[in-house]
Structure formats: C-alpha cells, structure tokens
C-alpha cells in the first residue's frame, strides 16, 4: 500500500506547489494594484493636510468678533476633508481586495 501512497502524495504536493506559484503577470498585476492603493492613501493624507491648512487659515483670519462662527467654519473644513480622505482610503481598501 505504501508503494501507491508515495506517488499519490508526490502528485498532490506538486499540484499544490504549482498552483501556489504566481505567474509573472499576476505578480505585476498585484504590484500595480498595491501601487494604486498606496497612491490613493497618499492622496488621502494630502487631502487631510490641505483641510487642516484651510481650517488654520480660517482661524487665523478671525477678527475676534464672532469666534463661534469661525470655529464652525474651520471645523466644517476639517470634516469635509476628513470625509473625502476616508472615501479615498475606502477606495484604496477596495483596490487591495482585488489582489
């Protein structure tokens, strides 16, 4: 019985090894998807920084007359930027799931 078992196990092991190997094209596709996801995350970081910078400019322009309005405007800038950045990160996650 062991005479039949060794070749069968060898065939199964080879089949698994061959199916586990990614082709060169598959590796390139996965690398391209990873690069795209990284670029989306970099854009998300930039959007957050731009939103924070815009909020800071609004706060610096405050003449001191209506600080609550200024704070709300600055917070709105931050929230809009954060939502946009979150959407970009969600898109990056979807891209990575395609791998």
N, C-alpha and C positions, 0 to 999 in steps of 0.2 A: 504494500500500500504506500509506503514512503517513496517508492520509485515514481509513482504517479503524482505524489504531492509536491515534490520539488519542482518539476517543470511547470506545474499549475501555478504555484506560488511565484515562480520566476516570471511567468507571463503576466500575472496580476501586478507584480511590482513594477515591471517595465511599462505596463499600460498606465499605471498611476504616475510614474516618473515622466512619461512623455506628455500626458495631459496636464501635468502641473507646470510644465515649462511654458513660459510666454514666448510668443514669437517676437521678432524684432519690431514688426509693425505694431503689435499690441503694446510693447514697451514704449514705443514712440507715441502712440495714442494716449497712453496713461500719463506720460510725461507732459504732453501738450495739455491734457485736462488739468493736471496739477498746476502747471504754469498759469493757465487761465484762472483757476481758483485763487492762486496766490495774487494775481493781478487784481482780481475783484476785492480781495481783502485789503490790498494796498490802497485801492480807491476808497474803500470804506474808512480806513484810517485817515486819509486825506480829507474826506468829507467831514469827519468829526473835528479835525483840526480847523478846517475852514469855518465850521459852525461855531466853534469856540471863539475863534478870532473875530467873527462877525458879532457875536454876543459881547465880547470885550469892547469892541468899538462902540456899540450901542451904549454900554455902561459908561464909557469914558466921555461920551457926548452929553451925558446927563447934566443939565444946568442946575440940578438940585431942586427944581420947582415941583416936579411930580415923579419922585423916585419910584413909586409903585408901578407906574406905567412903564417906566424904563426897565424895571426888573422883569415885568411881564413880557416885554418885547424881547429882552435878552434871553429869557427862558424859552420863549417861543422859537427863537433862532436855534437854540440848543436842541430842543425837541424835534424840530424839523430835520436837522442834521442827523440826529441820532436815529430817527426812523428811516431815513434814506440809507444810512450806513448799515442798519440792521437788514434792510432789504438786500443790499449788496452782499452781506455776509451769508444771508439765506441762499442767495443765488450761487455763491461760492460752494456752499454745502451741497447744493443740488448737482453742481458740476462734478464735485468729488465723488458723489454717489454713482456717477456714470462709469466709474472705473471698474 
